[in-house]
Amino acid sequence: MAISRQQARSEHSRQFGAGHEQFTETIYGVVCAVCHNYILIDKTNCPSTCREHETCRQAYG
């Protein structure tokens, strides 16, 4: 299921709570300023929990 950058930011902030409301936008997706992990990669439009796609495995591995 494809999600937007705004949906990814909202879901991440809701899941991890206070302090996880600031994000860096890159050409590849959205990075949490606290976790320093991609919460969304635009190329596959998958959440960071995805391990099905090769692009996701490389980015989150």
N, C-alpha and C positions, 0 to 999 in steps of 0.2 A: 504494500500500500504506500503510495507516494505521499509525502508530507512536505509542507512548505517550510522555509527557514523560520518564519514566525511561529509556526506550530512546534517546530523542534525546540526553539528557545523557550517557549511557554512550558512545554512538557518537561524539559530539563530543569527549569527553575522550580516547577511544582514538585518534581521528584526529589531534588537535592536540597531545596530550601534556601534559607538566607545565605547571601554571599555568592550565589550562582546566578546572578541576574545580568552580569556583564559578559559580552561576547565580542569576538573579533570576527569580522566577515572577511573571508578570503575568496579567491576565484574558485576554490575547490569546495567551499562550504562554510560552516559555522564552527568556531572553536570557543569553548568555555574558557574565560579568563582565569578561573580558579583551577579547574581540572587540567587545563592545557591539552584537552583531547577534543578531537572533532566530534560534535554531536550530530552532525549531518554532513554527508558528502553529496554534493549536487549531481555528480556524474551517475551515481546509482540511486540517489535519493533515498538511501537507506539509513535507519538509525544506527547509532554506534554499537548496538548489540548484534548487528548482522554479521554472520560468519559464512554466509552462503555465497557471496560474490567475491571473486578474486581481488577486485579493487578494495573492497572492505577489509579483507584479510590482510592485505599489504598495509593499508592505512592504520589499522588498529592493532596489528600484530606486534 
